[in-house]
């Protein structure tokens, strides 16, 4: 399980490296969405390893609220560009 968690942390570094270079607003939004999903999955994996239901609930809420927030932000950016 430790190997899987380190793999997830390394996969988390890819969108962070993408954010460091110059890119469009949509690419940054996609990278932030990827980071939020990966962090929530990492929290869920740690919750399963520890047997902690409250942490699993937080991870589930992070996935739900994070993706909904990204959709709302994308909609606002789309209206702003028009």
Secondary structure, 3 states (H helix, E strand, C coil): CHHHHHHHHHHHHHHHHHHHCCCCHHHHHHHHHHHHHHHHHHHHHHHHHHCCHHHHHHHHHHHHHHHHHHHHHHHHHHHHHC
